Amino acid sequence: MAPVQPSSQQNSTADFQRILAEHAARYPRMEAQDYGKLLFQHVFGPEHLLTDPDRAILWIAKEQHEVSEAHPTEDIGNGLSRIYLDPMWTLEAFPLLVRLMVRSAAEVHGTREDLEDKLPLLGDLPVPGMAEWLAQWKAAGCPAVHHSETYREAYHPHYRLLRTCYATVFPVISDLASMIWVYPVVMAIDGRCGSGKTWLASLLAELFPCRVIHMDDFYRPMDQRDPHWREIPAGNMDLQRLRDEILEPAWAGEDILYRPYSCQKGAYLPAEVLPPQPLTIVEGSYSLHPDLREYYNARKVFLTCSPEVQAARLQRREGPHYSSFVDTWIPMEERYYKACTPDKICTHLIDTSACF
């Protein structure tokens, strides 16, 4: 007999039980209302905080002056995280953080039923005064709640709420915010297939004026490949054409004549002129190949994820074509990573296993 799969509600409850245990261990001075705040945030995300985005930007600027050191992003379950204000962020990062808060609020749709289903988990905690506080909170309709004064004095919680996928890559976003208005930036996003390279490039293109170049458009035609191309790191890629047509003019701040190559058609698609932009992104496997690295004058990003997450994502994305990744593309990429170590020379190594 096949094992019975837990329901989504069971998975959600177990997820929040994990969060409660982690926060109890990390913050031993949490009081009943701090646990209530954690539950409210876990269910509803930042929606209740965004009545005025412009004012939210001003509050971030004000709070940053009270922050003396950076803290790691903190998982609160339900695909959400607390991202702590960083004293190194520049003013340009604040509006981007708020944009992602607004976006997170639009994408997270918590329900009162979900909150009520998890209220008993708080009642089971051995926290002084929990039963009395829960009774008062439920009588008031379980509104948004502040941290206790004890928590504020002990832990100085200067954070905002984002979907975990946005919080995970915000270090890249905040770095770019301080750079692209100073000089033209050329950056690479390399990493394992299924790790989110195209997604990150698309997100950055929404936040910054930029040009996005896809490595998939620079496959080498089959009749031009070495007979042993599968054994050669980037043996399927036309790196010289990428250098000549993309990276050289991007580095010089010039127009790019973008000529994608279509493997399906076995031909080059019509060329498109991409005018100069403050940011040029080259995304895809092999973008941090040693033959290309000298052209990236800013950030070199490498995304990864666990083998289990990679398999699940590729199975959903590729369907019947998934076997070709197992047999060909993943082994080729792993050979490239071992030979060229792009994960060792990047400026940002990001694990996206907890994203999406």
C-alpha positions as CSV (number, residue, x, y, z in Angstrom):
1,M,0.0,0.0,0.0
2,A,1.2,3.5,-0.9
3,P,2.0,5.7,2.1
4,V,-0.7,8.2,3.0
5,Q,0.5,11.7,2.1
6,P,-0.1,14.4,4.8
7,S,-2.5,17.1,3.9
8,S,-1.4,20.7,3.1
9,Q,-2.9,21.7,6.5
10,Q,-0.8,19.1,8.3
11,N,2.3,20.3,6.4
12,S,1.5,23.9,7.3
13,T,0.9,23.1,11.0
14,A,4.2,21.1,11.1
15,D,6.0,24.0,9.4
16,F,4.8,26.5,12.1
17,Q,5.6,24.1,14.9
18,R,9.2,24.1,13.6
19,I,9.2,27.9,13.5
20,L,7.9,28.2,17.0
21,A,10.6,25.8,18.3
22,E,13.4,27.7,16.4
23,H,12.3,31.1,17.7
24,A,11.8,29.9,21.3
25,A,15.4,28.7,21.2
26,R,16.8,31.8,19.5
27,Y,14.8,34.3,21.6
28,P,14.3,32.9,25.1
29,R,12.8,36.2,26.4
30,M,9.8,36.1,24.0
31,E,6.5,36.8,25.7
32,A,3.0,35.7,24.8
33,Q,2.4,38.7,22.5
34,D,5.6,38.1,20.7
35,Y,4.4,34.6,19.8
36,G,1.1,36.1,18.7
37,K,3.0,38.5,16.5
38,L,5.0,35.7,15.0
39,L,1.8,33.8,14.2
40,F,0.1,36.9,12.6
41,Q,3.2,37.5,10.4
42,H,3.4,33.9,9.5
43,V,-0.1,33.9,8.2
44,F,-0.6,37.4,6.7
45,G,2.9,38.6,5.8
46,P,3.4,42.4,5.4
47,E,0.0,43.3,4.1
48,H,-1.1,45.2,7.3
49,L,2.1,47.3,7.2
50,L,1.7,48.9,3.8
51,T,-1.0,51.5,4.1
52,D,1.5,54.2,2.9
53,P,4.6,53.0,1.0
54,D,6.2,56.4,1.0
55,R,6.0,56.6,4.7
56,A,7.4,53.1,4.9
57,I,10.5,54.3,3.1
58,L,10.9,57.1,5.6
59,W,10.5,54.7,8.6
60,I,13.2,52.4,7.1
61,A,15.6,55.4,6.8
62,K,14.9,56.5,10.4
63,E,15.3,53.0,11.8
64,Q,18.5,52.3,10.0
65,H,20.2,54.9,12.1
66,E,19.5,52.7,15.1
67,V,21.1,49.6,13.5
68,S,24.8,48.9,14.3
69,E,25.3,45.4,12.8
70,A,23.8,43.1,10.2
71,H,21.7,40.1,11.1
72,P,20.9,37.1,8.9
73,T,17.5,36.7,7.3
74,E,15.1,34.8,9.5
75,D,12.6,32.2,8.3
76,I,9.1,32.6,9.7
77,G,7.5,29.8,7.6
78,N,4.7,30.0,5.0
79,G,7.3,31.2,2.4
80,L,8.0,34.3,4.4
81,S,11.1,35.8,6.1
82,R,12.1,38.7,8.4
83,I,14.9,40.6,6.6
84,Y,16.8,42.8,9.1
85,L,17.9,46.3,8.2
86,D,21.5,46.5,7.3
87,P,23.7,49.5,8.3
88,M,25.5,49.2,5.0
89,W,22.4,49.7,2.8
90,T,22.4,53.0,0.9
91,L,19.3,55.2,0.5
92,E,18.7,53.7,-3.0
93,A,17.9,50.3,-1.4
94,F,15.0,51.5,0.7
95,P,12.4,52.1,-2.1
96,L,13.4,48.7,-3.5
97,L,12.8,47.0,-0.2
98,V,9.4,48.6,0.0
99,R,8.5,47.6,-3.6
100,L,9.3,44.0,-2.6
101,M,7.2,44.3,0.5
102,V,4.3,45.5,-1.6
103,R,4.8,42.7,-4.0
104,S,5.0,40.2,-1.1
105,A,1.8,41.5,0.3
106,A,0.0,41.0,-3.0
107,E,1.3,37.5,-3.3
108,V,0.6,36.2,0.2
109,H,-3.1,35.7,0.9
110,G,-3.4,34.5,4.5
111,T,-6.8,33.7,6.0
112,R,-8.4,34.1,9.4
113,E,-9.2,30.4,9.3
114,D,-5.5,29.6,9.0
115,L,-4.7,31.8,11.9
116,E,-7.4,30.3,14.0
117,D,-6.3,26.7,13.1
118,K,-2.9,27.5,14.5
119,L,-3.9,29.3,17.7
120,P,-3.9,26.0,19.7
121,L,-0.2,25.7,19.0
122,L,0.4,28.9,21.0
123,G,-1.8,27.6,23.8
124,D,0.4,24.5,24.1
125,L,3.5,26.6,24.7
126,P,4.9,26.8,28.3
127,V,4.9,30.6,28.3
128,P,3.9,32.5,31.4
129,G,0.6,34.3,30.9
130,M,-0.1,32.7,27.5
131,A,-3.6,31.5,28.3
132,E,-4.7,34.9,29.5
133,W,-3.2,36.8,26.7
134,L,-4.7,34.5,24.1
135,A,-8.1,34.9,25.6
136,Q,-7.8,38.7,25.3
137,W,-6.4,38.5,21.8
138,K,-9.2,36.2,20.5
139,A,-11.8,38.4,22.2
140,A,-10.4,41.4,20.3
141,G,-10.5,39.5,17.0
142,C,-6.8,38.7,16.8
143,P,-5.6,42.0,15.4
144,A,-2.0,42.9,14.4
145,V,0.2,43.0,17.5
146,H,3.4,44.7,18.5
147,H,6.5,43.1,20.1
148,S,6.6,43.3,23.9
149,E,8.8,45.9,25.5
150,T,10.9,43.0,26.9
151,Y,11.5,41.7,23.4
152,R,12.4,45.1,22.0
153,E,14.9,45.9,24.8
154,A,16.5,42.5,24.5
155,Y,16.7,42.0,20.7
156,H,16.2,45.4,18.9
157,P,14.0,43.9,16.1
158,H,14.6,46.2,13.2
159,Y,13.3,44.1,10.3
160,R,10.7,44.0,7.5
161,L,8.7,41.1,6.1
162,L,9.3,39.7,2.6
163,R,8.6,36.5,0.8
164,T,11.6,34.3,1.3
165,C,12.5,34.3,-2.4
166,Y,12.9,38.1,-2.3
167,A,14.7,38.2,1.0
168,T,17.2,35.6,-0.1
169,V,18.3,37.7,-3.1
170,F,18.0,41.1,-1.5
171,P,21.8,41.3,-0.8
172,V,22.3,41.3,-4.6
173,I,19.6,44.0,-5.0
174,S,20.9,46.3,-2.3
175,D,24.4,46.0,-3.8
176,L,23.3,46.9,-7.2
177,A,21.2,49.8,-5.9
178,S,24.4,51.5,-4.7
179,M,26.3,50.9,-8.0
180,I,24.4,51.3,-11.1
181,W,23.9,55.1,-10.8
182,V,27.7,55.5,-10.5
183,Y,29.0,53.5,-13.5
184,P,27.7,51.0,-16.0
185,V,27.5,47.5,-14.4
186,V,28.1,44.2,-16.1
187,M,27.2,41.2,-14.0
188,A,26.7,37.4,-14.3
189,I,24.2,35.1,-12.8
190,D,25.5,31.5,-13.0
191,G,24.3,28.4,-11.2
192,R,22.7,25.0,-11.3
193,C,19.8,24.4,-13.6
194,G,16.5,24.9,-11.7
195,S,18.1,27.2,-9.1
196,G,16.3,30.4,-10.3
197,K,18.8,32.2,-12.6
198,T,16.2,33.3,-15.1
199,W,13.8,34.3,-12.4
200,L,16.4,36.5,-10.6
201,A,17.4,38.2,-13.9
202,S,13.7,38.9,-14.6
203,L,13.2,40.3,-11.1
204,L,16.3,42.6,-11.5
205,A,15.0,43.7,-14.8
206,E,11.8,44.9,-13.1
207,L,13.7,46.8,-10.4
208,F,16.5,48.3,-12.5
209,P,16.9,49.7,-16.0
210,C,18.9,46.9,-17.6
211,R,19.6,44.6,-20.5
212,V,19.3,40.8,-19.9
213,I,21.3,38.4,-22.0
214,H,20.5,34.7,-21.9
215,M,23.3,32.1,-22.2
216,D,20.8,29.8,-23.9
217,D,20.9,32.1,-26.9
218,F,24.7,31.4,-27.3
219,Y,24.7,27.7,-28.0
220,R,27.2,26.7,-30.6
221,P,25.6,25.1,-33.7
222,M,26.1,21.4,-33.7
223,D,28.3,21.3,-36.8
224,Q,30.7,23.7,-35.1
225,R,31.1,21.7,-31.9
226,D,34.1,19.5,-30.9
227,P,33.3,15.8,-31.3
228,H,33.8,15.5,-27.5
229,W,31.9,18.6,-26.6
230,R,30.0,16.9,-23.8
231,E,33.3,16.3,-22.0
232,I,34.5,19.9,-22.3
233,P,33.3,22.6,-19.8
234,A,31.0,24.9,-21.9
235,G,31.7,22.8,-24.9
236,N,28.2,23.5,-26.2
237,M,28.6,27.3,-25.9
238,D,29.9,29.9,-28.3
239,L,31.9,31.9,-25.7
240,Q,33.8,33.9,-28.3
241,R,30.7,35.2,-29.9
242,L,29.4,36.2,-26.5
243,R,32.6,38.1,-25.8
244,D,32.6,39.8,-29.2
245,E,28.9,40.7,-29.5
246,I,27.8,41.2,-25.9
247,L,30.5,41.7,-23.3
248,E,32.9,43.9,-25.3
249,P,30.2,46.5,-26.2
250,A,28.6,46.2,-22.7
251,W,31.9,46.9,-21.1
252,A,32.3,49.9,-23.4
253,G,28.8,51.2,-22.7
254,E,27.7,50.8,-26.3
255,D,24.8,49.3,-28.2
256,I,24.5,45.6,-28.3
257,L,23.4,43.7,-31.4
258,Y,21.7,40.7,-29.9
259,R,21.5,37.7,-32.2
260,P,20.0,34.7,-30.4
261,Y,20.7,31.3,-31.8
262,S,17.8,28.9,-31.8
263,C,18.7,25.2,-31.4
264,Q,15.2,24.2,-32.4
265,K,15.4,26.0,-35.7
266,G,19.1,25.5,-36.2
267,A,19.5,29.1,-37.1
268,Y,20.1,32.6,-35.8
269,L,17.0,34.6,-35.0
270,P,16.6,38.2,-36.2
271,A,19.0,40.6,-34.5
272,E,17.8,43.2,-32.0
273,V,19.6,46.4,-31.0
274,L,19.8,46.8,-27.2
275,P,20.8,50.4,-26.3
276,P,23.1,51.1,-23.4
277,Q,21.6,50.7,-19.9
278,P,23.1,51.2,-16.4
279,L,23.0,47.4,-15.9
280,T,23.7,44.5,-18.2
281,I,23.0,41.0,-16.9
282,V,24.3,37.8,-18.4
283,E,22.3,34.9,-16.9
284,G,22.7,31.2,-17.4
285,S,25.0,28.3,-16.9
286,Y,28.6,28.9,-17.9
287,S,28.3,32.7,-17.6
288,L,31.1,32.6,-15.1
289,H,33.4,30.6,-17.3
290,P,37.1,31.7,-16.9
291,D,37.1,33.0,-20.5
292,L,34.3,35.5,-19.5
293,R,35.1,36.6,-16.0
294,E,37.3,39.6,-16.8
295,Y,34.2,41.4,-18.2
296,Y,32.2,41.5,-15.0
297,N,33.1,44.7,-13.3
298,A,30.6,44.3,-10.4
299,R,28.7,41.3,-9.1
300,K,29.2,37.6,-9.9
301,V,26.3,35.7,-8.6
302,F,26.1,31.9,-8.3
303,L,22.8,30.2,-7.4
304,T,22.5,26.7,-6.1
305,C,19.9,24.4,-4.6
306,S,19.7,20.9,-3.1
307,P,19.6,17.9,-5.5
308,E,16.1,17.1,-4.2
309,V,14.8,20.6,-4.8
310,Q,16.5,20.7,-8.2
311,A,14.9,17.4,-9.3
312,A,11.4,18.5,-8.2
313,R,11.7,21.8,-10.0
314,L,13.0,20.4,-13.2
315,Q,10.4,17.6,-13.2
316,R,7.6,20.3,-12.9
317,R,9.3,22.5,-15.5
318,E,10.5,20.0,-18.1
319,G,7.9,17.3,-17.9
320,P,8.8,14.5,-20.4
321,H,12.1,16.2,-21.2
322,Y,13.4,15.8,-17.6
323,S,15.4,12.7,-18.5
324,S,17.7,14.7,-20.8
325,F,18.7,16.9,-17.8
326,V,19.5,13.8,-15.8
327,D,21.5,12.2,-18.6
328,T,23.2,15.2,-20.2
329,W,22.8,18.7,-18.9
330,I,23.2,18.2,-15.2
331,P,26.3,16.0,-15.6
332,M,27.8,18.6,-18.0
333,E,27.1,21.4,-15.6
334,E,28.6,19.5,-12.6
335,R,31.7,18.8,-14.7
336,Y,32.0,22.6,-15.4
337,Y,31.6,23.5,-11.7
338,K,34.3,21.0,-10.7
339,A,36.7,22.2,-13.4
340,C,36.1,26.0,-13.3
341,T,34.8,26.5,-9.7
342,P,32.5,29.5,-10.4
343,D,31.0,29.1,-6.9
344,K,34.5,29.9,-5.5
345,I,35.0,33.2,-7.3
346,C,31.5,34.6,-7.1
347,T,30.6,37.6,-4.9
348,H,27.3,36.1,-3.9
349,L,26.7,32.4,-3.4
350,I,23.0,32.0,-2.8
351,D,21.1,28.8,-2.0
352,T,17.5,29.1,-3.3
353,S,16.3,25.7,-1.9
354,A,13.9,27.5,0.5
355,C,12.5,29.8,-2.2
356,F,9.4,29.6,-4.4
